[in-house]
Amino acid sequence: MYSPQPMRDALVSNDATALAERVRHGEVTPLELVDAAIARVERVNPQLNAVIHPLYAKARAQASAADLPRGPFRGVPILLKDLFCYTRGDPCHMGTRYLRRRGFVAPHDAYLAAKFRAAGFIVIGRTNTPELGTVPTTEPEAYGPTRNPWDVRRSPGGSSGGSAAAVAAGLVPAAHANDGGGSIRIPASECGLVGLKPTRGRTSLGPDVGEAIGGLVVEGVVTRSVRDTAGILDAIAGPMPGDPYAAAPPARPYREEVGADPGRLRIGLLTRAPGKLTPVHPECVAAVESAARMLEGCGHAVEVAHPAALDDGEVSQHFGTVFMVGTAYLLDALGEIGGKKIEARDVETINWTMAEVGRTCTATHYLRTLDWLHGYARRVASWWQEGFDLLLTPTLPEPPPLLGSFTPVDGDAFWAGLRAASVCTFTAPFNISGQPAISLPLHWSADDLPIGVQLAAAYGREDLLLRVASQLEGAYPWASRRPPVHA
């Protein structure tokens, strides 16, 4: 039914931009791309458990349709994370047993899903996510763990771990992801991918959500190339009706930033954890120090410096409050969707515990917490007004952890929560500040595990991140590295 082996190999190695170009030139049809991706999922997914909702018949019908949108990624297969970004008539279980048992399907499309479709992408399935997306690993009780293709004993990160594992293993060139404390950048780091957390307000959460978890959550993708990240951001960015706020539009399309000269930049370097609250593994320090030398090799000035506000230990308390209140609200909302109030037995221990604590927060205390976080965001962001262009940090304080590392010990959900929070030490500050940050796969450990490095820019400056990321990609390419589990 499909192309000979050389073409199949080429399609696995091509990024989304190259696949779309092949479709435009008539070298391959959308249906051939979809069939090839489905075959890869069926062959490789049993080793990973990354794709939990196959949508093959619907995808083949869309690929064969005469009215398939002629967007920039026409015919390219994609996977959507099973957390928000819902599509009408398809499952969206948010990693929960509760919605799975009720067989819930979305009544309409999310704006983001409609934008993916308008860009020409064809959704072939939905990917695994931790329950409610609240922990930095992907091991929901509802669907079981997703395994990291670099080492199947290890976590692929979370909460976009299913998407990251699928892209790293070559099942699709790109996949939807979202980020409320690091959930794009953490799995990108652990799976050796590009993961950009856009600026707050860059992408829409509508029509059912204005802002999620106090404005911490943004939508995006994980990819294997900087140009895919840029091109897809062009396709999904921009305000939609009813959005409570929106980031200012870029001066030109993001795809035009790929390969553009960033000039000589002043870059701050931070290798220890903010506030020294958690140790940083030597491999992660080595990764960021190596990246600093790479940046200096590209002509940039790198110096040890960072926003002083990052060391404010009080931030974790306020960040936790917003997350716990948000979890309580989300459980109430899902109970309304499912037609039954959610009880402790319906959800995992860590989420029930977070929700119970969240329910003790008064409205006035919650508003004070938001005010404190807004002040923290201003203190972090002001550092970029002091002559710095970027901040370089590890993405994570540790290499990809073993599966089971975040399971509550003896039911101690607070321990599990603290363990999860320690992983987000470098990523969460930029969810609070709303600034864009990107994880790049620039280092592999001695035992061949990917270790990402993070670059953060001023609010609205994805353009600068993409210029520098493409500069590093050109000088120190990563595309040829493949994990042991690969299509």
C-alpha positions in Angstrom: 0.0 0.0 0.0 2.9 2.3 0.6 6.2 3.6 -0.6 9.4 1.5 -0.7 11.9 1.4 2.2 14.1 4.4 1.1 11.1 6.7 1.0 9.8 5.4 4.4 13.3 6.1 5.9 13.3 9.6 4.4 9.8 10.3 5.9 11.0 9.3 9.4 14.0 11.6 9.2 12.2 14.6 7.7 10.8 17.3 10.0 7.3 18.7 9.5 8.6 21.5 7.3 10.3 19.1 4.9 7.2 16.8 4.8 4.9 19.7 3.9 7.3 20.6 1.2 7.2 17.1 -0.2 3.4 17.3 -0.3 3.5 20.6 -2.1 5.9 19.2 -4.7 3.7 16.1 -5.3 6.4 13.7 -4.0 4.0 12.2 -1.5 0.3 12.5 -0.7 -1.2 13.4 2.7 -2.7 9.9 2.8 0.7 8.3 2.3 2.1 10.4 5.1 -0.8 9.5 7.4 -0.6 5.8 6.6 3.2 5.8 7.2 2.8 7.5 10.6 0.0 5.1 11.6 2.3 2.2 10.7 5.0 3.6 12.9 2.7 4.1 15.8 1.4 0.6 15.6 4.9 -0.8 15.4 6.7 1.3 18.1 4.0 2.5 20.5 3.7 -0.9 22.3 7.2 -0.3 23.6 6.4 3.3 24.8 2.7 3.7 25.5 2.9 7.3 24.2 -0.3 7.2 22.1 -3.5 6.3 24.1 -6.3 7.4 21.7 -5.7 6.3 18.1 -7.8 8.3 15.6 -6.8 6.5 12.5 -10.1 6.3 10.6 -10.8 9.9 11.1 -7.2 10.8 10.1 -7.4 8.8 6.9 -10.7 10.4 5.9 -9.3 13.8 6.4 -6.1 13.0 4.5 -8.3 11.8 1.6 -10.7 14.7 1.6 -10.6 17.1 -1.3 -11.1 20.1 1.1 -8.1 19.4 3.2 -6.8 22.9 4.2 -3.9 24.1 2.2 -2.0 25.5 5.1 1.7 25.5 5.6 1.7 22.0 7.0 -0.8 20.4 4.7 -0.9 16.7 5.0 1.6 16.4 7.9 0.5 14.0 10.7 0.5 15.3 14.3 -0.5 14.0 17.7 -2.4 16.1 20.3 -1.7 15.8 24.1 -4.8 14.5 26.0 -4.9 17.7 28.1 -6.9 20.5 26.6 -6.7 21.0 22.8 -9.8 18.8 22.4 -11.4 17.9 19.1 -15.1 17.4 18.6 -16.3 13.8 19.0 -12.9 12.6 20.3 -11.8 11.5 23.8 -10.2 14.0 26.1 -9.7 12.4 29.4 -7.1 14.7 31.0 -5.3 11.6 32.2 -8.1 10.8 34.6 -9.9 7.5 35.3 -13.0 9.6 36.0 -13.5 10.8 32.4 -12.2 7.6 30.9 -14.9 5.5 32.8 -17.5 7.9 31.5 -16.3 7.7 27.9 -16.2 11.4 27.7 -15.8 13.0 24.2 -15.4 16.7 23.4 -18.5 18.4 22.2 -16.6 20.9 20.1 -13.1 21.9 19.0 -10.7 24.0 21.0 -9.5 27.1 19.1 -6.0 25.6 19.2 -7.1 22.4 17.6 -8.9 24.3 14.9 -5.7 26.3 14.2 -3.7 23.0 13.8 -6.3 21.8 11.3 -6.3 25.1 9.4 -2.5 24.8 9.1 -3.1 21.5 7.3 -2.0 19.1 10.1 -3.9 15.8 10.4 -4.4 14.5 13.9 -3.8 10.8 14.1 -4.2 10.4 17.8 -3.9 11.7 21.3 -0.9 11.2 23.7 -0.6 10.1 27.3 -0.4 12.7 30.1 -0.3 12.5 33.9 -3.6 13.0 35.6 -4.5 16.7 35.2 -1.0 17.4 34.1 0.2 18.2 37.6 3.5 16.2 37.9 6.6 16.2 35.8 6.3 12.6 34.7 3.8 10.7 32.6 2.6 7.8 34.7 -1.2 8.1 35.1 -3.1 5.3 36.8 -5.7 5.6 34.1 -3.4 4.7 31.2 -0.1 3.5 32.7 3.4 4.9 32.2 4.9 6.3 29.0 8.5 5.2 28.6 11.4 7.2 27.5 12.7 6.0 24.1 16.3 6.8 25.2 15.9 4.3 28.1 12.6 2.6 28.6 13.2 2.3 32.4 13.1 6.1 32.6 10.4 8.8 32.5 10.0 10.9 29.4 9.1 13.8 31.6 5.7 15.5 32.0 3.2 16.6 31.6 3.7 16.4 27.8 5.7 13.1 28.1 3.5 11.1 25.7 4.0 13.8 23.0 7.7 14.0 23.6 8.3 10.3 23.6 6.3 10.0 20.3 8.3 12.7 18.6 11.7 11.5 19.9 10.9 8.0 18.6 10.1 9.3 15.1 6.3 8.5 15.2 5.5 12.0 14.1 7.7 15.1 13.5 5.9 17.3 16.0 3.2 17.0 18.7 1.1 19.3 20.7 2.2 20.1 24.3 1.4 22.6 27.0 3.3 24.1 29.9 2.2 25.3 33.4 5.4 24.8 35.3 7.7 23.3 32.7 5.6 20.7 30.9 6.9 21.5 27.4 10.5 22.1 28.4 10.9 19.2 30.9 9.9 16.4 28.4 11.9 18.2 25.7 15.0 18.0 27.9 14.4 14.4 28.9 13.7 13.2 25.3 16.2 15.3 23.4 13.8 17.7 21.6 13.2 21.4 21.0 10.6 22.7 23.5 9.5 26.4 23.4 7.2 27.7 26.1 5.7 30.8 24.4 5.0 34.1 26.0 1.9 34.3 28.1 -1.0 35.3 25.8 0.7 34.2 22.7 -1.6 31.2 22.1 -5.3 30.8 23.0 -6.8 28.5 25.5 -10.4 29.1 24.3 -13.2 28.8 23.9 -13.8 27.2 27.2 -10.8 28.5 29.2 -9.6 32.1 29.5 -6.5 31.5 31.5 -5.5 28.3 33.2 -4.0 28.0 36.7 -3.7 31.7 37.3 -2.2 32.4 33.9 0.6 29.9 34.3 -0.4 27.7 31.4 0.5 28.2 27.7 0.1 26.0 24.6 2.8 24.9 22.2 4.5 22.0 20.7 7.6 19.7 21.0 9.6 19.2 17.8 13.0 18.0 16.4 13.9 21.2 14.7 13.9 24.9 15.4 12.3 25.7 12.1 9.4 23.5 12.9 8.9 25.2 16.3 9.0 28.6 14.5 6.7 27.6 11.7 4.1 26.0 14.0 4.1 29.0 16.3 3.3 31.1 13.3 0.3 28.8 12.7 -1.1 28.7 16.2 -0.3 32.1 17.7 -2.6 35.0 17.9 -5.7 36.0 20.0 -9.1 34.6 19.6 -12.5 36.0 20.5 -13.0 36.4 24.2 -9.4 35.8 25.2 -8.7 37.9 28.4 -5.4 39.2 27.1 -2.9 38.6 24.2 0.8 39.1 23.6 1.7 41.8 21.1 2.2 40.3 17.6 5.7 39.7 16.3 7.3 42.2 13.9 7.5 39.4 11.2 6.7 35.7 11.0 8.7 33.6 13.4 9.9 31.3 10.5 11.9 34.4 9.2 13.8 34.4 12.5 15.4 31.0 11.7 18.8 31.7 10.4 18.6 35.5 11.1 21.6 37.1 12.7 20.9 37.7 16.4 23.9 40.1 16.7 26.2 39.9 19.7 24.2 39.2 22.8 24.8 39.6 26.5 23.8 36.4 28.2 23.6 35.6 31.9 24.6 32.2 33.2 23.1 30.4 36.2 24.2 26.8 37.0 23.0 26.4 40.6 19.3 26.0 41.5 17.5 29.3 42.3 17.7 29.8 46.0 20.0 26.8 46.2 16.9 24.8 47.1 17.9 21.6 45.3 21.2 20.1 44.2 22.0 20.2 40.5 23.5 17.0 39.0 27.0 17.4 37.6 25.8 16.3 34.1 23.3 19.2 34.1 26.0 21.6 35.2 28.3 20.3 32.5 25.5 20.7 29.9 25.0 24.4 30.7 28.7 25.1 30.9 29.2 23.5 27.5 26.3 25.5 26.1 28.0 28.7 27.5 31.1 27.8 25.5 29.0 27.2 22.4 27.4 30.6 22.7 30.8 32.2 23.2 31.9 30.4 20.1 29.0 32.0 18.3 30.3 35.4 19.4 28.1 36.1 22.4 29.2 37.4 25.8 28.4 35.1 28.6 28.8 36.0 32.3 27.7 34.6 35.6 24.6 36.6 36.4 20.9 36.1 37.0 17.8 37.9 38.3 18.1 38.2 42.1 14.4 37.6 42.4 14.9 34.0 41.3 16.5 33.3 44.7 13.4 34.4 46.6 12.4 31.3 48.5 8.9 32.5 49.2 7.9 31.9 45.5 7.3 28.2 45.9 4.7 28.8 48.6 2.7 31.1 46.3 3.2 29.0 43.2 2.0 26.0 45.1 -1.1 27.9 46.3 -2.1 28.8 42.8 -1.6 25.2 41.6 -3.6 23.7 44.5 -6.5 26.1 44.1 -6.4 25.4 40.3 -6.5 21.7 40.9 -9.5 22.1 43.2 -11.3 24.1 40.6 -10.4 21.7 37.8 -11.8 18.7 39.8 -15.0 20.6 40.3 -15.3 21.5 36.7 -14.6 17.9 35.6 -17.3 16.8 38.0 -19.8 19.0 36.2 -18.7 17.7 32.8 -19.0 14.1 34.0 -22.3 14.6 35.7 -21.1 13.4 39.1 -19.2 15.1 41.9 -15.6 13.8 42.0 -14.7 12.0 45.2 -11.3 10.9 46.6 -11.6 7.4 45.0 -12.0 9.0 41.5 -8.6 10.6 41.3 -5.0 10.0 42.3 -3.8 10.7 45.8 -1.5 13.6 44.9 -4.3 15.4 43.1 -6.9 14.8 45.7 -4.5 16.1 48.4 -3.6 19.2 46.4 -7.3 19.9 45.8 -8.2 19.5 49.5 -5.5 22.0 50.5 -6.6 24.3 47.7 -10.1 24.3 49.0 -8.9 25.8 52.3 -7.7 28.9 50.5 -10.0 31.9 50.9 -10.8 34.2 48.0 -8.9 37.1 49.5 -5.8 35.0 50.3 -5.9 33.7 46.6 -6.0 37.3 45.4 -3.1 38.3 47.7 -1.1 35.3 46.3 -1.7 36.5 42.7 -0.6 40.0 43.7 2.6 38.6 45.2 3.3 36.5 42.0 2.7 39.6 39.8 5.3 41.5 41.9 7.7 38.6 41.6 7.2 38.6 37.8 8.1 42.3 37.6 11.2 41.7 39.7 12.3 38.8 37.5 11.6 40.6 34.2 13.4 43.8 35.3 16.7 42.1 35.0 16.3 42.1 31.2 16.2 45.9 31.4 19.7 45.9 32.9 21.4 45.2 29.6 21.0 41.4 29.4 19.4 39.7 26.4 19.1 36.1 27.5 19.5 33.9 30.6 21.1 30.5 30.2 20.3 27.7 32.8 19.9 24.0 32.9 16.4 23.0 32.0 16.4 20.4 34.8 18.4 19.8 37.9 18.8 16.1 37.1 18.9 13.7 34.1 15.8 11.8 33.1 14.6 10.0 36.3 13.6 6.4 36.6 9.9 5.7 36.3 8.2 5.6 39.7 10.4 8.4 41.1 7.4 10.6 41.8 5.1 7.9 43.3 4.0 8.9 46.8 5.9 6.9 49.4 3.5 5.3 51.9 0.8 7.5 50.5 2.8 10.7 51.3 1.4 13.0 48.6 3.3 16.0 50.1 6.6 14.3 49.6 5.7 13.6 46.0 4.6 17.2 45.5 7.9 18.5 46.9 9.8 16.0 44.7 7.9 17.3 41.6 8.5 20.9 42.6 12.3 20.4 42.8 12.3 19.3 39.1 10.6 22.6 38.1 13.1 24.8 39.8 14.5 26.3 36.6 11.3 26.2 34.5 8.5 27.4 36.8 9.8 31.0 37.3 9.1 31.8 33.6 5.5 30.5 33.9 5.1 33.0 36.6 6.7 35.9 34.7 5.0 34.9 31.5 8.3 35.1 29.6 9.2 32.8 26.7 11.8 30.1 27.4 13.2 27.3 25.2 14.9 23.9 26.0 17.5 22.8 23.5 19.0 19.3 23.2 22.7 20.3 23.3 24.1 17.7 25.6 24.0 13.9 26.2 25.2 12.3 29.4 28.0 9.7 29.7 25.3 7.0 29.6 23.7 8.6 26.5 20.7 10.3 28.1 19.6 13.7 26.7 20.2 16.8 28.9 18.5 20.0 27.8 19.6 23.5 28.4 17.2 26.5 28.8 17.4 30.0 27.4 14.9 32.6 28.6 14.2 35.9 27.0 12.3 39.1 27.8 8.5 39.1 27.5 7.4 38.7 23.9 10.9 37.9 22.5 10.4 34.5 21.0 12.0 36.0 18.0 15.4 36.3 19.8 15.1 32.8 21.2 14.5 31.4 17.8 17.4 33.2 16.2 19.9 32.0 18.8 18.4 28.5 18.9 18.8 28.2 15.1 22.3 29.5 15.4 23.2 26.8 17.9 21.4 24.1 15.8 23.5 25.1 12.8 26.8 25.1 14.7 26.0 22.0 16.9 23.4 20.0 15.1 21.4 17.3 17.0 19.0 16.0 14.4 21.1 12.9 13.6 20.9 11.6 17.2 18.3 8.8 17.6 17.2 6.9 20.7 17.4 3.1 20.9 13.6 2.9 20.5 13.0 4.5 17.2 10.8 4.0 14.1 
